[in-house]
């Protein structure tokens, strides 16, 4: 239970910034703000592996102490700088009465069961065919189905995830694309460092530094996509370009081996990250384009869940393929003790040195070292092939994705408190918000009438 405690806060941290952006701004203006958020996330992802790798070389438990200073500083920033203007129209008791507690309980129980089976599967004592893995996965899938039935029933007055948001083909295709892209990015983030450590003899710290190219390129091309989206309002070309570029980059990963030079593995990372930056920036506006404003917060949280689900599947699917290929290729290793150390899912942890003391691949004698490196190299290549196929499915989804013009006007009862005299080209009313020259509503009386109609 203890490892799950940080997840309670992280779940909200991951989705609330996106909800704020999507609720305060029209879809046409999401790009630059989502780009900033992507940049900060990528910066954390860049620094995180380096710091984590350095701490892991001392004691991996130190990694968890990072939560305290980072969370404390973030809380202070939010407290002093995030000032949101809104009007409370109901009491806390009335607000709680609107929460779908039964639906949320079903959802959390089913997802906990599903994720438990997916994460634990393949580890010692939890073989994929055992009831300890199959039962939680089956219960999770059944619970997920029950949750959606409950959401569509008359017993759920205000569903957590209204079925109407899944009746728009554009939103559904955007969900599928972000799900597939999340699988790919997480698999790359997990197993490209394995390539550096097992094949290129890098330490965990050096592996994090080698991965910088992917993280930095993700920020750069995410910013390019945001600027393009803001100026043109066209998200479908970004999806096409992103998925095609990502497919090429993943195909190039297949050619990486022990002799690959720095220029190759840096360049290939930049190509793959270019596609990821395009997709992660273009997906939220495309998912919300065809939905009503009242569904923005719900759809944004659904998008965050789909992305999180893709990240879990990215680790799970790639680990299943990797462990299966390692077991398949272990006959190439002559040393019986070494085969035992790498079998049944142990190959992943062996590269980090967390369970094998001072023993590492770099310290193995020849020819065992070369044989083990070849096992990792061959096993990783199958993962890249799998990811190429997944990117291909994304291209199919992108071809079905329909373009909907992004709204440039926006009405909401929420807003940021502005400094005196600040000119943000935003006109506010007591009932809503009218966006400057892009807005189709320019007077308070009309805005109030439209707000009343929408309610």
C-alpha positions in Angstrom: 0.0 0.0 0.0 2.8 2.4 0.8 4.1 2.7 -2.8 0.5 3.6 -3.8 0.4 6.7 -1.5 2.2 9.0 -3.9 -0.2 7.9 -6.7 -3.1 9.6 -5.0 -1.5 13.0 -5.4 0.2 12.3 -8.7 -3.1 11.3 -10.3 -4.4 14.8 -9.7 -1.1 16.6 -10.6 -1.0 14.9 -14.0 -4.5 16.0 -15.1 -5.3 19.3 -13.3 -2.9 21.5 -15.3 -4.4 20.2 -18.5 -7.9 20.8 -17.2 -7.0 24.4 -16.2 -5.6 25.1 -19.6 -8.5 23.5 -21.5 -11.1 25.1 -19.3 -9.7 28.7 -19.4 -8.8 28.8 -23.1 -10.5 28.0 -26.4 -9.0 25.0 -28.3 -7.3 27.2 -30.9 -5.1 28.7 -28.1 -4.2 25.5 -26.3 -1.0 24.9 -28.3 1.4 27.3 -26.7 0.3 26.6 -23.2 0.3 22.8 -23.7 3.8 23.2 -25.2 5.0 25.0 -22.0 3.5 22.2 -20.0 5.1 19.6 -22.2 8.5 21.4 -21.9 8.4 21.3 -18.1 7.4 17.7 -18.1 10.2 16.9 -20.6 12.6 18.9 -18.5 11.7 16.8 -15.4 12.0 13.6 -17.5 15.4 14.8 -18.6 16.8 15.7 -15.2 15.0 12.8 -13.5 16.9 9.9 -15.1 20.2 11.6 -14.5 19.5 12.3 -10.8 17.9 8.9 -10.4 20.8 7.2 -12.0 23.3 9.0 -9.8 21.2 8.1 -6.6 20.7 4.5 -7.7 24.5 4.0 -7.8 24.5 4.9 -4.1 21.2 3.6 -2.8 17.9 3.5 -4.8 15.9 4.4 -1.7 17.2 7.9 -1.9 15.1 8.4 -5.1 11.9 8.5 -3.0 13.1 11.3 -0.8 13.1 13.6 -3.9 9.3 14.0 -3.4 9.7 16.1 -0.3 11.6 19.2 -1.6 10.0 19.1 -5.1 6.4 18.8 -3.8 7.0 21.4 -1.1 8.4 23.9 -3.6 5.5 23.2 -6.0 2.9 23.7 -3.2 4.3 27.1 -2.4 4.3 28.2 -6.0 0.7 27.2 -6.4 -0.4 28.9 -3.2 1.2 32.2 -4.0 0.9 32.5 -7.8 -2.2 30.5 -8.9 -5.1 32.9 -8.2 -8.3 31.7 -9.9 -11.4 33.9 -10.1 -14.7 32.0 -9.8 -18.0 32.3 -8.1 -19.0 29.7 -5.6 -22.7 28.9 -6.3 -23.1 25.9 -4.0 -22.0 24.6 -0.7 -19.4 21.9 -0.3 -22.1 19.5 0.8 -24.1 20.1 -2.4 -20.9 19.7 -4.5 -20.1 16.4 -2.8 -23.7 15.2 -3.5 -22.9 15.5 -7.2 -19.9 13.2 -7.1 -20.5 9.8 -8.6 -19.0 7.8 -5.6 -20.3 4.4 -6.8 -18.9 4.9 -10.3 -15.6 6.0 -9.0 -15.4 3.1 -6.6 -16.1 0.6 -9.4 -13.6 2.4 -11.6 -10.8 2.5 -9.0 -11.3 -1.1 -8.0 -11.3 -2.4 -11.6 -8.3 -0.4 -12.6 -6.3 -1.4 -9.5 -7.1 -5.1 -10.3 -6.2 -4.7 -14.0 -3.0 -2.8 -13.4 -1.9 -5.2 -10.7 -2.1 -8.1 -13.1 -0.4 -6.2 -15.9 2.4 -4.9 -13.7 3.1 -8.1 -11.7 2.8 -10.4 -14.7 6.0 -12.1 -15.7 7.8 -11.4 -12.3 8.9 -14.4 -10.1 5.8 -16.1 -8.6 3.5 -14.3 -11.0 3.9 -16.2 -14.3 1.5 -15.0 -17.1 -0.5 -18.2 -17.1 -1.0 -18.4 -13.3 -4.3 -17.5 -11.6 -2.5 -14.8 -9.6 -2.2 -12.8 -12.9 -5.1 -14.0 -15.0 -7.7 -13.4 -12.2 -6.9 -9.8 -11.5 -6.8 -9.0 -15.2 -10.2 -10.6 -15.9 -11.8 -8.9 -12.8 -10.4 -5.6 -14.0 -11.8 -5.9 -17.5 -15.2 -7.0 -16.2 -15.2 -4.2 -13.7 -14.3 -1.7 -16.4 -17.3 -2.9 -18.4 -19.6 -2.6 -15.4 -18.3 0.9 -14.9 -19.4 2.0 -18.4 -22.7 0.3 -18.0 -23.3 2.2 -14.8 -22.3 5.5 -16.4 -24.9 5.0 -19.1 -27.7 3.9 -16.7 -30.4 6.1 -15.2 -29.0 5.5 -11.7 -26.0 7.7 -12.5 -27.3 11.3 -12.7 -23.9 12.9 -13.2 -21.5 10.4 -14.7 -17.8 10.7 -14.2 -17.2 9.7 -17.8 -20.3 10.5 -19.8 -20.9 8.1 -22.8 -21.6 11.1 -25.0 -17.9 12.0 -25.3 -17.2 8.7 -26.9 -19.9 9.2 -29.6 -17.8 11.7 -31.4 -15.5 9.9 -33.9 -12.9 12.7 -33.8 -12.5 12.4 -30.1 -12.4 8.6 -30.2 -9.6 8.7 -32.8 -7.7 11.2 -30.8 -7.9 9.0 -27.7 -6.7 6.0 -29.8 -3.7 8.0 -31.2 -2.6 9.3 -27.8 -3.0 5.8 -26.3 -0.8 4.3 -29.0 1.8 7.1 -28.8 1.9 6.7 -25.0 2.7 3.0 -25.5 5.6 3.9 -27.8 7.1 6.7 -25.7 7.0 4.6 -22.5 8.5 1.6 -24.2 11.3 3.8 -25.7 11.9 5.5 -22.4 12.2 2.1 -20.7 14.2 0.0 -23.2 16.5 2.5 -24.9 18.3 3.0 -21.6 18.6 -0.8 -21.5 20.3 -0.7 -24.8 22.8 1.9 -23.5 23.5 -0.1 -20.4 23.6 -3.7 -21.7 24.9 -3.1 -25.2 27.0 0.1 -24.9 28.3 -0.7 -21.4 26.9 2.6 -19.9 26.2 3.1 -16.2 22.7 4.1 -15.1 23.9 7.7 -14.9 25.6 7.6 -18.3 22.4 6.0 -19.7 20.3 8.9 -18.5 22.7 11.4 -20.1 22.6 9.4 -23.4 18.8 9.7 -23.3 18.9 13.5 -23.2 18.6 13.7 -27.0 15.1 12.2 -26.9 13.9 14.4 -24.1 15.3 17.7 -25.5 14.1 17.0 -29.0 10.6 16.2 -27.6 10.5 19.8 -26.1 11.7 21.5 -29.3 9.4 19.8 -31.7 6.5 20.0 -29.2 7.0 23.8 -29.3 7.1 23.7 -33.1 3.9 21.8 -33.2 2.2 24.2 -30.8 3.2 27.2 -32.8 1.9 25.5 -36.0 -1.4 24.5 -34.4 -1.9 28.0 -33.0 -1.4 29.7 -36.4 -3.1 27.2 -38.7 -5.7 25.5 -36.5 -4.9 22.2 -38.4 -4.1 19.2 -36.2 -4.5 16.4 -38.7 -1.3 17.1 -40.6 0.6 17.2 -37.2 -0.8 13.7 -36.4 0.2 12.4 -39.8 3.7 13.9 -39.7 4.2 12.8 -36.1 3.2 9.2 -36.6 5.2 8.9 -39.9 8.3 10.4 -38.3 8.0 8.2 -35.2 7.6 5.1 -37.4 10.8 6.0 -39.3 12.7 6.6 -36.0 11.6 3.3 -34.5 12.6 1.5 -37.7 16.1 3.1 -37.4 16.3 1.9 -33.7 16.2 -1.6 -35.2 19.6 -1.1 -36.8 21.4 -0.1 -33.5 24.0 -2.5 -32.3 27.2 -2.6 -30.2 29.2 -0.8 -32.9 26.7 2.0 -33.6 28.3 5.4 -33.2 27.1 8.4 -31.2 25.8 10.2 -34.2 23.4 7.3 -35.0 21.8 6.8 -31.7 21.5 10.6 -31.1 20.1 11.2 -34.5 17.6 8.4 -34.3 16.3 9.6 -31.0 15.7 13.1 -32.4 13.7 11.6 -35.3 11.5 9.6 -33.0 11.1 12.4 -30.5 10.0 14.7 -33.3 7.0 12.5 -33.9 6.2 12.2 -30.2 6.3 16.0 -29.8 3.9 16.6 -32.6 1.4 14.0 -31.4 1.4 14.9 -27.7 0.8 18.6 -28.6 -1.9 18.0 -31.2 -3.9 15.4 -29.4 -5.7 17.4 -26.6 -7.1 20.1 -29.1 -8.2 17.4 -31.5 -9.9 15.4 -28.8 -11.8 18.4 -27.6 -12.6 20.0 -30.9 -16.0 18.3 -31.5 -17.1 18.3 -27.8 -19.3 20.8 -26.0 -17.6 23.1 -23.5 -19.4 21.5 -20.6 -17.5 18.3 -21.4 -14.0 19.8 -21.5 -12.9 18.9 -18.0 -14.3 15.4 -18.2 -12.8 14.8 -21.7 -9.4 16.2 -20.5 -9.4 13.8 -17.5 -10.4 10.9 -19.8 -7.5 11.9 -22.2 -5.1 11.8 -19.2 -6.4 8.4 -18.2 -6.0 7.0 -21.7 -2.5 8.4 -21.8 -1.7 6.8 -18.4 -3.2 3.5 -19.5 -0.9 3.7 -22.6 2.1 4.3 -20.4 1.3 1.2 -18.4 0.7 -0.9 -21.5 4.0 0.4 -22.9 5.9 -1.0 -20.0 3.9 -4.2 -19.9 3.9 -5.1 -23.6 7.5 -4.3 -24.1 8.5 -6.2 -21.0 6.5 -9.3 -22.1 8.2 -9.2 -25.5 11.7 -8.5 -24.1 11.5 -11.3 -21.5 10.2 -13.8 -24.0 12.9 -12.9 -26.5 15.6 -13.1 -23.8 14.4 -16.6 -22.8 14.3 -17.5 -26.5 17.9 -16.3 -27.2 19.6 -17.6 -24.0 20.8 -20.7 -25.7 23.5 -18.4 -27.2 25.1 -18.1 -23.8 27.3 -21.0 -22.8 27.6 -20.1 -19.1 24.8 -22.0 -17.3 25.0 -19.7 -14.2 24.7 -16.6 -16.5 21.6 -18.1 -18.2 20.0 -18.6 -14.8 20.7 -14.9 -13.8 18.9 -13.7 -17.0 15.9 -16.0 -17.3 12.3 -15.3 -16.3 12.4 -11.6 -16.3 15.7 -11.1 -14.5 17.5 -9.6 -17.5 15.9 -6.2 -17.0 17.1 -5.8 -13.4 20.5 -7.3 -14.2 21.4 -4.3 -16.2 20.8 -1.9 -13.3 22.9 -4.0 -10.9 20.3 -3.7 -8.2 20.2 -7.4 -7.5 23.5 -8.8 -8.6 26.0 -7.0 -6.3 29.2 -5.9 -8.1 28.5 -8.2 -11.1 27.7 -6.4 -14.4 27.8 -7.1 -18.1 30.9 -4.9 -18.5 32.8 -7.1 -15.9 31.9 -10.4 -17.5 34.8 -12.4 -19.1 34.9 -13.1 -22.8 33.2 -14.8 -24.6 30.3 -14.6 -22.1 30.2 -10.8 -22.3 29.8 -10.8 -26.1 27.2 -13.6 -25.9 25.1 -11.7 -23.3 25.4 -8.5 -25.2 24.1 -10.2 -28.3 21.1 -11.6 -26.4 20.1 -8.0 -25.3 20.7 -6.7 -28.8 18.5 -9.3 -30.5 15.8 -9.0 -27.9 15.6 -5.2 -28.1 15.3 -5.4 -31.9 12.0 -7.3 -31.6 10.6 -4.5 -29.4 11.4 -1.9 -32.0 9.6 -4.0 -34.6 6.6 -4.2 -32.3 6.6 -0.5 -31.9 6.8 0.1 -35.6 3.6 -2.0 -35.9 1.9 0.1 -33.2 2.9 3.3 -35.0 1.4 1.9 -38.1 -2.0 1.4 -36.3 -1.7 5.1 -35.3 -1.4 6.1 -38.9 -4.6 4.1 -39.7 -6.4 6.0 -36.9 -5.0 9.3 -38.2 -6.4 8.6 -41.6 -9.9 8.2 -40.1 -9.5 11.3 -37.9 -11.8 14.0 -39.1 -10.9 17.7 -39.1 -13.1 20.0 -37.0 -12.4 23.7 -36.9 -10.9 24.7 -33.5 -13.1 27.2 -31.6 -11.6 30.6 -31.2 -14.3 31.9 -28.8 -14.7 30.6 -25.3 -17.1 31.1 -22.4 -16.5 30.0 -18.9 -17.3 31.2 -15.4 -13.7 30.6 -14.4 -10.6 32.7 -15.0 -7.3 33.9 -13.7 -7.1 37.0 -11.5 -5.1 39.6 -13.4 -2.9 42.3 -12.1 -4.3 45.8 -12.2 -3.9 47.5 -15.6 -2.9 44.2 -17.3 -4.1 44.0 -20.8 -4.7 40.5 -21.9 -7.2 41.2 -24.6 -9.8 39.3 -22.6 -13.2 40.8 -21.6 -14.8 39.2 -18.6 -18.4 39.3 -17.5 -19.9 38.1 -14.2 -21.3 35.1 -16.1 -18.6 34.3 -18.5 -15.5 35.2 -20.4 -15.2 36.7 -23.9 -11.9 36.4 -25.8 -10.6 39.6 -27.5 -10.6 40.0 -31.3 -11.0 36.3 -32.0 -14.3 36.1 -30.1 -17.6 36.0 -31.8 -19.3 37.6 -28.8 -18.3 41.2 -28.0 -20.7 42.6 -25.4 -21.7 41.6 -21.9 -25.4 41.4 -22.6 -25.0 38.8 -25.4 -22.5 36.9 -23.4 -24.9 36.6 -20.5 -27.7 35.5 -22.7 -25.6 32.8 -24.3 -24.4 31.6 -20.9 -28.0 31.3 -19.8 -28.9 29.3 -22.9 -26.0 26.9 -22.4 -27.0 26.3 -18.8 
